[in-house]
Amino acid sequence: MNKNIVKEVNSDKSWKDLEKHIKNVHFDFLKRLKEKHPTISPRELDLATYLLMNMSTKEITEIMNISSGGVEVARHRLRKKMGLDKNENLVGYLMSI
């Protein structure tokens, strides 16, 4: 049992290290996104970064620990918060920031 706990802690540390690295690499993007959309939440910033990295819904579900339906709802809310209509490409919009 202790081995499983240690493995889980190491796994969590790896995810946190990855998350920190992603935020450092995409710092300018995150700064511009916050300036353009000041009401965006930290969780939405994470989602936007993962989308910018062209991650699949499955990958995002694993990282954010939510269901695929949860990812779709989060994408919808992010699109709405940014004032995008249904026909606009969310990833394309994020890339333009």
Jmol script that loads the backbone (N, CA, C; Angstrom):
load data "model"
ATOM      1  N   MET A   1       0.815  -1.187   0.000  1.00  0.00           N
ATOM      2  CA  MET A   1       0.000   0.000   0.000  1.00  0.00           C
ATOM      3  C   MET A   1       0.863   1.258   0.000  1.00  0.00           C
ATOM      4  N   ASN A   2       1.932   1.255   0.776  1.00  0.00           N
ATOM      5  CA  ASN A   2       2.820   2.420   0.798  1.00  0.00           C
ATOM      6  C   ASN A   2       3.425   2.696  -0.571  1.00  0.00           C
ATOM      7  N   LYS A   3       3.732   1.627  -1.308  1.00  0.00           N
ATOM      8  CA  LYS A   3       4.285   1.800  -2.649  1.00  0.00           C
ATOM      9  C   LYS A   3       3.293   2.529  -3.549  1.00  0.00           C
ATOM     10  N   ASN A   4       2.012   2.192  -3.421  1.00  0.00           N
ATOM     11  CA  ASN A   4       0.982   2.864  -4.219  1.00  0.00           C
ATOM     12  C   ASN A   4       0.877   4.344  -3.858  1.00  0.00           C
ATOM     13  N   ILE A   5       0.956   4.638  -2.565  1.00  0.00           N
ATOM     14  CA  ILE A   5       0.887   6.035  -2.125  1.00  0.00           C
ATOM     15  C   ILE A   5       2.084   6.814  -2.652  1.00  0.00           C
ATOM     16  N   VAL A   6       3.280   6.252  -2.533  1.00  0.00           N
ATOM     17  CA  VAL A   6       4.490   6.913  -3.022  1.00  0.00           C
ATOM     18  C   VAL A   6       4.391   7.128  -4.531  1.00  0.00           C
ATOM     19  N   LYS A   7       3.903   6.110  -5.228  1.00  0.00           N
ATOM     20  CA  LYS A   7       3.743   6.227  -6.677  1.00  0.00           C
ATOM     21  C   LYS A   7       2.778   7.362  -7.023  1.00  0.00           C
ATOM     22  N   GLU A   8       1.673   7.447  -6.279  1.00  0.00           N
ATOM     23  CA  GLU A   8       0.670   8.503  -6.513  1.00  0.00           C
ATOM     24  C   GLU A   8       1.259   9.882  -6.229  1.00  0.00           C
ATOM     25  N   VAL A   9       2.022  10.005  -5.144  1.00  0.00           N
ATOM     26  CA  VAL A   9       2.654  11.286  -4.805  1.00  0.00           C
ATOM     27  C   VAL A   9       3.623  11.686  -5.901  1.00  0.00           C
ATOM     28  N   ASN A  10       4.428  10.742  -6.377  1.00  0.00           N
ATOM     29  CA  ASN A  10       5.367  11.038  -7.451  1.00  0.00           C
ATOM     30  C   ASN A  10       4.623  11.446  -8.716  1.00  0.00           C
ATOM     31  N   SER A  11       3.515  10.789  -8.980  1.00  0.00           N
ATOM     32  CA  SER A  11       2.709  11.125 -10.143  1.00  0.00           C
ATOM     33  C   SER A  11       2.158  12.539 -10.006  1.00  0.00           C
ATOM     34  N   ASP A  12       1.641  12.890  -8.819  1.00  0.00           N
ATOM     35  CA  ASP A  12       1.134  14.238  -8.579  1.00  0.00           C
ATOM     36  C   ASP A  12       2.243  15.266  -8.736  1.00  0.00           C
ATOM     37  N   LYS A  13       3.449  14.934  -8.233  1.00  0.00           N
ATOM     38  CA  LYS A  13       4.572  15.857  -8.357  1.00  0.00           C
ATOM     39  C   LYS A  13       4.921  16.064  -9.822  1.00  0.00           C
ATOM     40  N   SER A  14       4.885  15.002 -10.599  1.00  0.00           N
ATOM     41  CA  SER A  14       5.178  15.118 -12.032  1.00  0.00           C
ATOM     42  C   SER A  14       4.168  16.029 -12.724  1.00  0.00           C
ATOM     43  N   TRP A  15       2.877  15.875 -12.378  1.00  0.00           N
ATOM     44  CA  TRP A  15       1.848  16.725 -12.981  1.00  0.00           C
ATOM     45  C   TRP A  15       2.066  18.177 -12.580  1.00  0.00           C
ATOM     46  N   LYS A  16       2.405  18.408 -11.312  1.00  0.00           N
ATOM     47  CA  LYS A  16       2.637  19.787 -10.857  1.00  0.00           C
ATOM     48  C   LYS A  16       3.856  20.383 -11.541  1.00  0.00           C
ATOM     49  N   ASP A  17       4.896  19.579 -11.733  1.00  0.00           N
ATOM     50  CA  ASP A  17       6.078  20.057 -12.449  1.00  0.00           C
ATOM     51  C   ASP A  17       5.726  20.395 -13.898  1.00  0.00           C
ATOM     52  N   LEU A  18       4.950  19.532 -14.524  1.00  0.00           N
ATOM     53  CA  LEU A  18       4.514  19.779 -15.896  1.00  0.00           C
ATOM     54  C   LEU A  18       3.685  21.054 -15.972  1.00  0.00           C
ATOM     55  N   GLU A  19       2.755  21.202 -15.041  1.00  0.00           N
ATOM     56  CA  GLU A  19       1.897  22.386 -15.010  1.00  0.00           C
ATOM     57  C   GLU A  19       2.733  23.657 -14.846  1.00  0.00           C
ATOM     58  N   LYS A  20       3.717  23.619 -13.965  1.00  0.00           N
ATOM     59  CA  LYS A  20       4.600  24.775 -13.744  1.00  0.00           C
ATOM     60  C   LYS A  20       5.383  25.090 -15.018  1.00  0.00           C
ATOM     61  N   HIS A  21       5.882  24.065 -15.687  1.00  0.00           N
ATOM     62  CA  HIS A  21       6.632  24.243 -16.927  1.00  0.00           C
ATOM     63  C   HIS A  21       5.742  24.860 -18.011  1.00  0.00           C
ATOM     64  N   ILE A  22       4.533  24.363 -18.136  1.00  0.00           N
ATOM     65  CA  ILE A  22       3.600  24.891 -19.136  1.00  0.00           C
ATOM     66  C   ILE A  22       3.327  26.368 -18.881  1.00  0.00           C
ATOM     67  N   LYS A  23       3.099  26.728 -17.623  1.00  0.00           N
ATOM     68  CA  LYS A  23       2.810  28.126 -17.293  1.00  0.00           C
ATOM     69  C   LYS A  23       4.015  29.019 -17.583  1.00  0.00           C
ATOM     70  N   ASN A  24       5.215  28.515 -17.367  1.00  0.00           N
ATOM     71  CA  ASN A  24       6.410  29.299 -17.679  1.00  0.00           C
ATOM     72  C   ASN A  24       6.578  29.496 -19.186  1.00  0.00           C
ATOM     73  N   VAL A  25       6.340  28.435 -19.940  1.00  0.00           N
ATOM     74  CA  VAL A  25       6.497  28.492 -21.395  1.00  0.00           C
ATOM     75  C   VAL A  25       5.450  29.408 -22.024  1.00  0.00           C
ATOM     76  N   HIS A  26       4.230  29.349 -21.504  1.00  0.00           N
ATOM     77  CA  HIS A  26       3.125  30.110 -22.092  1.00  0.00           C
ATOM     78  C   HIS A  26       2.789  31.369 -21.290  1.00  0.00           C
ATOM     79  N   PHE A  27       3.756  31.903 -20.560  1.00  0.00           N
ATOM     80  CA  PHE A  27       3.520  33.061 -19.702  1.00  0.00           C
ATOM     81  C   PHE A  27       2.971  34.248 -20.485  1.00  0.00           C
ATOM     82  N   ASP A  28       3.576  34.572 -21.630  1.00  0.00           N
ATOM     83  CA  ASP A  28       3.112  35.721 -22.417  1.00  0.00           C
ATOM     84  C   ASP A  28       1.683  35.520 -22.910  1.00  0.00           C
ATOM     85  N   PHE A  29       1.378  34.314 -23.359  1.00  0.00           N
ATOM     86  CA  PHE A  29       0.015  34.008 -23.803  1.00  0.00           C
ATOM     87  C   PHE A  29      -0.971  34.220 -22.663  1.00  0.00           C
ATOM     88  N   LEU A  30      -0.655  33.681 -21.485  1.00  0.00           N
ATOM     89  CA  LEU A  30      -1.545  33.806 -20.341  1.00  0.00           C
ATOM     90  C   LEU A  30      -1.725  35.267 -19.935  1.00  0.00           C
ATOM     91  N   LYS A  31      -0.663  36.032 -19.997  1.00  0.00           N
ATOM     92  CA  LYS A  31      -0.735  37.453 -19.652  1.00  0.00           C
ATOM     93  C   LYS A  31      -1.652  38.190 -20.633  1.00  0.00           C
ATOM     94  N   ARG A  32      -1.469  37.948 -21.935  1.00  0.00           N
ATOM     95  CA  ARG A  32      -2.322  38.607 -22.941  1.00  0.00           C
ATOM     96  C   ARG A  32      -3.771  38.166 -22.804  1.00  0.00           C
ATOM     97  N   LEU A  33      -3.982  36.893 -22.523  1.00  0.00           N
ATOM     98  CA  LEU A  33      -5.339  36.371 -22.372  1.00  0.00           C
ATOM     99  C   LEU A  33      -6.034  37.021 -21.174  1.00  0.00           C
ATOM    100  N   LYS A  34      -5.329  37.157 -20.058  1.00  0.00           N
ATOM    101  CA  LYS A  34      -5.898  37.813 -18.875  1.00  0.00           C
ATOM    102  C   LYS A  34      -6.211  39.278 -19.146  1.00  0.00           C
ATOM    103  N   GLU A  35      -5.339  39.951 -19.903  1.00  0.00           N
ATOM    104  CA  GLU A  35      -5.577  41.361 -20.238  1.00  0.00           C
ATOM    105  C   GLU A  35      -6.823  41.503 -21.110  1.00  0.00           C
ATOM    106  N   LYS A  36      -6.966  40.606 -22.059  1.00  0.00           N
ATOM    107  CA  LYS A  36      -8.087  40.671 -22.990  1.00  0.00           C
ATOM    108  C   LYS A  36      -9.395  40.217 -22.346  1.00  0.00           C
ATOM    109  N   HIS A  37      -9.312  39.258 -21.436  1.00  0.00           N
ATOM    110  CA  HIS A  37     -10.490  38.698 -20.770  1.00  0.00           C
ATOM    111  C   HIS A  37     -10.223  38.634 -19.265  1.00  0.00           C
ATOM    112  N   PRO A  38     -10.359  39.756 -18.564  1.00  0.00           N
ATOM    113  CA  PRO A  38      -9.986  39.808 -17.144  1.00  0.00           C
ATOM    114  C   PRO A  38     -10.840  38.932 -16.221  1.00  0.00           C
ATOM    115  N   THR A  39     -12.011  38.486 -16.661  1.00  0.00           N
ATOM    116  CA  THR A  39     -12.867  37.672 -15.792  1.00  0.00           C
ATOM    117  C   THR A  39     -12.570  36.183 -15.890  1.00  0.00           C
ATOM    118  N   ILE A  40     -11.592  35.815 -16.694  1.00  0.00           N
ATOM    119  CA  ILE A  40     -11.270  34.401 -16.886  1.00  0.00           C
ATOM    120  C   ILE A  40     -10.694  33.818 -15.591  1.00  0.00           C
ATOM    121  N   SER A  41     -11.165  32.621 -15.246  1.00  0.00           N
ATOM    122  CA  SER A  41     -10.732  31.972 -13.999  1.00  0.00           C
ATOM    123  C   SER A  41      -9.419  31.207 -14.217  1.00  0.00           C
ATOM    124  N   PRO A  42      -8.731  30.878 -13.124  1.00  0.00           N
ATOM    125  CA  PRO A  42      -7.492  30.087 -13.263  1.00  0.00           C
ATOM    126  C   PRO A  42      -7.731  28.745 -13.966  1.00  0.00           C
ATOM    127  N   ARG A  43      -8.840  28.114 -13.691  1.00  0.00           N
ATOM    128  CA  ARG A  43      -9.163  26.829 -14.330  1.00  0.00           C
ATOM    129  C   ARG A  43      -9.385  27.028 -15.833  1.00  0.00           C
ATOM    130  N   GLU A  44     -10.019  28.131 -16.201  1.00  0.00           N
ATOM    131  CA  GLU A  44     -10.225  28.434 -17.615  1.00  0.00           C
ATOM    132  C   GLU A  44      -8.906  28.776 -18.301  1.00  0.00           C
ATOM    133  N   LEU A  45      -7.998  29.405 -17.564  1.00  0.00           N
ATOM    134  CA  LEU A  45      -6.661  29.670 -18.110  1.00  0.00           C
ATOM    135  C   LEU A  45      -5.948  28.360 -18.411  1.00  0.00           C
ATOM    136  N   ASP A  46      -6.081  27.402 -17.508  1.00  0.00           N
ATOM    137  CA  ASP A  46      -5.481  26.086 -17.740  1.00  0.00           C
ATOM    138  C   ASP A  46      -6.072  25.452 -18.993  1.00  0.00           C
ATOM    139  N   LEU A  47      -7.399  25.463 -19.100  1.00  0.00           N
ATOM    140  CA  LEU A  47      -8.060  24.877 -20.265  1.00  0.00           C
ATOM    141  C   LEU A  47      -7.591  25.561 -21.542  1.00  0.00           C
ATOM    142  N   ALA A  48      -7.536  26.877 -21.536  1.00  0.00           N
ATOM    143  CA  ALA A  48      -7.097  27.618 -22.720  1.00  0.00           C
ATOM    144  C   ALA A  48      -5.675  27.224 -23.110  1.00  0.00           C
ATOM    145  N   THR A  49      -4.811  27.037 -22.126  1.00  0.00           N
ATOM    146  CA  THR A  49      -3.428  26.634 -22.403  1.00  0.00           C
ATOM    147  C   THR A  49      -3.388  25.243 -23.023  1.00  0.00           C
ATOM    148  N   TYR A  50      -4.169  24.319 -22.487  1.00  0.00           N
ATOM    149  CA  TYR A  50      -4.200  22.961 -23.037  1.00  0.00           C
ATOM    150  C   TYR A  50      -4.748  22.965 -24.461  1.00  0.00           C
ATOM    151  N   LEU A  51      -5.758  23.789 -24.703  1.00  0.00           N
ATOM    152  CA  LEU A  51      -6.317  23.890 -26.053  1.00  0.00           C
ATOM    153  C   LEU A  51      -5.290  24.495 -27.008  1.00  0.00           C
ATOM    154  N   LEU A  52      -4.568  25.493 -26.538  1.00  0.00           N
ATOM    155  CA  LEU A  52      -3.524  26.121 -27.352  1.00  0.00           C
ATOM    156  C   LEU A  52      -2.451  25.101 -27.731  1.00  0.00           C
ATOM    157  N   MET A  53      -2.200  24.172 -26.827  1.00  0.00           N
ATOM    158  CA  MET A  53      -1.202  23.125 -27.073  1.00  0.00           C
ATOM    159  C   MET A  53      -1.767  22.006 -27.945  1.00  0.00           C
ATOM    160  N   ASN A  54      -3.008  22.180 -28.384  1.00  0.00           N
ATOM    161  CA  ASN A  54      -3.678  21.224 -29.268  1.00  0.00           C
ATOM    162  C   ASN A  54      -3.850  19.849 -28.616  1.00  0.00           C
ATOM    163  N   MET A  55      -4.109  19.853 -27.310  1.00  0.00           N
ATOM    164  CA  MET A  55      -4.355  18.601 -26.598  1.00  0.00           C
ATOM    165  C   MET A  55      -5.754  18.099 -26.929  1.00  0.00           C
ATOM    166  N   SER A  56      -5.900  16.790 -26.944  1.00  0.00           N
ATOM    167  CA  SER A  56      -7.203  16.179 -27.209  1.00  0.00           C
ATOM    168  C   SER A  56      -8.082  16.271 -25.965  1.00  0.00           C
ATOM    169  N   THR A  57      -9.376  16.072 -26.165  1.00  0.00           N
ATOM    170  CA  THR A  57     -10.302  16.057 -25.034  1.00  0.00           C
ATOM    171  C   THR A  57      -9.891  14.990 -24.028  1.00  0.00           C
ATOM    172  N   LYS A  58      -9.476  13.835 -24.515  1.00  0.00           N
ATOM    173  CA  LYS A  58      -9.051  12.752 -23.624  1.00  0.00           C
ATOM    174  C   LYS A  58      -7.860  13.178 -22.765  1.00  0.00           C
ATOM    175  N   GLU A  59      -6.889  13.831 -23.376  1.00  0.00           N
ATOM    176  CA  GLU A  59      -5.716  14.296 -22.617  1.00  0.00           C
ATOM    177  C   GLU A  59      -6.126  15.332 -21.575  1.00  0.00           C
ATOM    178  N   ILE A  60      -7.024  16.221 -21.969  1.00  0.00           N
ATOM    179  CA  ILE A  60      -7.478  17.266 -21.048  1.00  0.00           C
ATOM    180  C   ILE A  60      -8.248  16.652 -19.886  1.00  0.00           C
ATOM    181  N   THR A  61      -9.060  15.623 -20.162  1.00  0.00           N
ATOM    182  CA  THR A  61      -9.812  14.980 -19.080  1.00  0.00           C
ATOM    183  C   THR A  61      -8.863  14.391 -18.037  1.00  0.00           C
ATOM    184  N   GLU A  62      -7.776  13.812 -18.504  1.00  0.00           N
ATOM    185  CA  GLU A  62      -6.810  13.208 -17.585  1.00  0.00           C
ATOM    186  C   GLU A  62      -6.088  14.267 -16.751  1.00  0.00           C
ATOM    187  N   ILE A  63      -5.721  15.351 -17.379  1.00  0.00           N
ATOM    188  CA  ILE A  63      -4.975  16.396 -16.670  1.00  0.00           C
ATOM    189  C   ILE A  63      -5.864  17.157 -15.694  1.00  0.00           C
ATOM    190  N   MET A  64      -7.074  17.513 -16.152  1.00  0.00           N
ATOM    191  CA  MET A  64      -7.967  18.326 -15.321  1.00  0.00           C
ATOM    192  C   MET A  64      -8.839  17.484 -14.400  1.00  0.00           C
ATOM    193  N   ASN A  65      -8.771  16.171 -14.572  1.00  0.00           N
ATOM    194  CA  ASN A  65      -9.535  15.235 -13.738  1.00  0.00           C
ATOM    195  C   ASN A  65     -11.045  15.503 -13.809  1.00  0.00           C
ATOM    196  N   ILE A  66     -11.539  15.660 -15.040  1.00  0.00           N
ATOM    197  CA  ILE A  66     -12.970  15.824 -15.281  1.00  0.00           C
ATOM    198  C   ILE A  66     -13.373  14.913 -16.440  1.00  0.00           C
ATOM    199  N   SER A  67     -14.661  14.723 -16.613  1.00  0.00           N
ATOM    200  CA  SER A  67     -15.150  13.862 -17.689  1.00  0.00           C
ATOM    201  C   SER A  67     -15.045  14.577 -19.030  1.00  0.00           C
ATOM    202  N   SER A  68     -15.208  13.830 -20.111  1.00  0.00           N
ATOM    203  CA  SER A  68     -15.173  14.452 -21.442  1.00  0.00           C
ATOM    204  C   SER A  68     -16.334  15.425 -21.595  1.00  0.00           C
ATOM    205  N   GLY A  69     -17.481  15.104 -20.996  1.00  0.00           N
ATOM    206  CA  GLY A  69     -18.606  16.040 -21.006  1.00  0.00           C
ATOM    207  C   GLY A  69     -18.261  17.312 -20.250  1.00  0.00           C
ATOM    208  N   GLY A  70     -17.510  17.163 -19.165  1.00  0.00           N
ATOM    209  CA  GLY A  70     -17.058  18.324 -18.392  1.00  0.00           C
ATOM    210  C   GLY A  70     -16.145  19.223 -19.201  1.00  0.00           C
ATOM    211  N   VAL A  71     -15.302  18.607 -20.019  1.00  0.00           N
ATOM    212  CA  VAL A  71     -14.411  19.390 -20.891  1.00  0.00           C
ATOM    213  C   VAL A  71     -15.244  20.166 -21.909  1.00  0.00           C
ATOM    214  N   GLU A  72     -16.250  19.518 -22.473  1.00  0.00           N
ATOM    215  CA  GLU A  72     -17.101  20.187 -23.460  1.00  0.00           C
ATOM    216  C   GLU A  72     -17.861  21.351 -22.836  1.00  0.00           C
ATOM    217  N   VAL A  73     -18.366  21.155 -21.619  1.00  0.00           N
ATOM    218  CA  VAL A  73     -19.059  22.242 -20.919  1.00  0.00           C
ATOM    219  C   VAL A  73     -18.080  23.383 -20.633  1.00  0.00           C
ATOM    220  N   ALA A  74     -16.884  23.042 -20.197  1.00  0.00           N
ATOM    221  CA  ALA A  74     -15.867  24.067 -19.908  1.00  0.00           C
ATOM    222  C   ALA A  74     -15.498  24.840 -21.177  1.00  0.00           C
ATOM    223  N   ARG A  75     -15.380  24.140 -22.302  1.00  0.00           N
ATOM    224  CA  ARG A  75     -15.094  24.803 -23.588  1.00  0.00           C
ATOM    225  C   ARG A  75     -16.224  25.755 -23.953  1.00  0.00           C
ATOM    226  N   HIS A  76     -17.465  25.300 -23.745  1.00  0.00           N
ATOM    227  CA  HIS A  76     -18.631  26.132 -24.052  1.00  0.00           C
ATOM    228  C   HIS A  76     -18.633  27.400 -23.193  1.00  0.00           C
ATOM    229  N   ARG A  77     -18.372  27.238 -21.909  1.00  0.00           N
ATOM    230  CA  ARG A  77     -18.342  28.397 -20.995  1.00  0.00           C
ATOM    231  C   ARG A  77     -17.209  29.346 -21.344  1.00  0.00           C
ATOM    232  N   LEU A  78     -16.062  28.793 -21.714  1.00  0.00           N
ATOM    233  CA  LEU A  78     -14.923  29.622 -22.106  1.00  0.00           C
ATOM    234  C   LEU A  78     -15.261  30.413 -23.366  1.00  0.00           C
ATOM    235  N   ARG A  79     -15.860  29.749 -24.334  1.00  0.00           N
ATOM    236  CA  ARG A  79     -16.272  30.406 -25.577  1.00  0.00           C
ATOM    237  C   ARG A  79     -17.255  31.546 -25.273  1.00  0.00           C
ATOM    238  N   LYS A  80     -18.218  31.273 -24.395  1.00  0.00           N
ATOM    239  CA  LYS A  80     -19.222  32.272 -24.028  1.00  0.00           C
ATOM    240  C   LYS A  80     -18.575  33.457 -23.314  1.00  0.00           C
ATOM    241  N   LYS A  81     -17.672  33.171 -22.397  1.00  0.00           N
ATOM    242  CA  LYS A  81     -16.999  34.233 -21.646  1.00  0.00           C
ATOM    243  C   LYS A  81     -16.168  35.125 -22.570  1.00  0.00           C
ATOM    244  N   MET A  82     -15.647  34.539 -23.653  1.00  0.00           N
ATOM    245  CA  MET A  82     -14.826  35.294 -24.600  1.00  0.00           C
ATOM    246  C   MET A  82     -15.670  35.980 -25.670  1.00  0.00           C
ATOM    247  N   GLY A  83     -16.967  35.742 -25.649  1.00  0.00           N
ATOM    248  CA  GLY A  83     -17.851  36.384 -26.602  1.00  0.00           C
ATOM    249  C   GLY A  83     -17.780  35.797 -28.004  1.00  0.00           C
ATOM    250  N   LEU A  84     -17.397  34.533 -28.110  1.00  0.00           N
ATOM    251  CA  LEU A  84     -17.307  33.879 -29.414  1.00  0.00           C
ATOM    252  C   LEU A  84     -18.631  33.216 -29.745  1.00  0.00           C
ATOM    253  N   ASP A  85     -19.034  33.260 -31.006  1.00  0.00           N
ATOM    254  CA  ASP A  85     -20.255  32.538 -31.366  1.00  0.00           C
ATOM    255  C   ASP A  85     -19.917  31.103 -31.744  1.00  0.00           C
ATOM    256  N   LYS A  86     -20.937  30.300 -31.952  1.00  0.00           N
ATOM    257  CA  LYS A  86     -20.761  28.861 -32.162  1.00  0.00           C
ATOM    258  C   LYS A  86     -19.913  28.525 -33.385  1.00  0.00           C
ATOM    259  N   ASN A  87     -19.900  29.401 -34.371  1.00  0.00           N
ATOM    260  CA  ASN A  87     -19.181  29.120 -35.614  1.00  0.00           C
ATOM    261  C   ASN A  87     -17.699  29.487 -35.553  1.00  0.00           C
ATOM    262  N   GLU A  88     -17.308  30.244 -34.536  1.00  0.00           N
ATOM    263  CA  GLU A  88     -15.900  30.647 -34.427  1.00  0.00           C
ATOM    264  C   GLU A  88     -15.075  29.524 -33.807  1.00  0.00           C
ATOM    265  N   ASN A  89     -13.876  29.345 -34.342  1.00  0.00           N
ATOM    266  CA  ASN A  89     -12.970  28.306 -33.871  1.00  0.00           C
ATOM    267  C   ASN A  89     -12.266  28.792 -32.608  1.00  0.00           C
ATOM    268  N   LEU A  90     -12.505  28.101 -31.496  1.00  0.00           N
ATOM    269  CA  LEU A  90     -11.933  28.490 -30.207  1.00  0.00           C
ATOM    270  C   LEU A  90     -10.409  28.419 -30.223  1.00  0.00           C
ATOM    271  N   VAL A  91      -9.867  27.333 -30.744  1.00  0.00           N
ATOM    272  CA  VAL A  91      -8.409  27.167 -30.781  1.00  0.00           C
ATOM    273  C   VAL A  91      -7.783  28.228 -31.681  1.00  0.00           C
ATOM    274  N   GLY A  92      -8.416  28.484 -32.807  1.00  0.00           N
ATOM    275  CA  GLY A  92      -7.915  29.531 -33.708  1.00  0.00           C
ATOM    276  C   GLY A  92      -7.917  30.891 -33.033  1.00  0.00           C
ATOM    277  N   TYR A  93      -8.955  31.169 -32.285  1.00  0.00           N
ATOM    278  CA  TYR A  93      -9.040  32.439 -31.542  1.00  0.00           C
ATOM    279  C   TYR A  93      -7.913  32.514 -30.519  1.00  0.00           C
ATOM    280  N   LEU A  94      -7.709  31.431 -29.781  1.00  0.00           N
ATOM    281  CA  LEU A  94      -6.648  31.426 -28.770  1.00  0.00           C
ATOM    282  C   LEU A  94      -5.275  31.621 -29.412  1.00  0.00           C
ATOM    283  N   MET A  95      -5.075  31.031 -30.569  1.00  0.00           N
ATOM    284  CA  MET A  95      -3.790  31.176 -31.270  1.00  0.00           C
ATOM    285  C   MET A  95      -3.558  32.622 -31.729  1.00  0.00           C
ATOM    286  N   SER A  96      -4.625  33.343 -31.946  1.00  0.00           N
ATOM    287  CA  SER A  96      -4.489  34.722 -32.428  1.00  0.00           C
ATOM    288  C   SER A  96      -4.140  35.706 -31.292  1.00  0.00           C
ATOM    289  N   ILE A  97      -4.243  35.234 -30.062  1.00  0.00           N
ATOM    290  CA  ILE A  97      -3.992  36.133 -28.909  1.00  0.00           C
ATOM    291  C   ILE A  97      -2.528  36.321 -28.684  1.00  0.00           C
TER     292      ILE A  97
END
end "model"
wireframe off; spacefill off
backbone 0.3
color backbone group
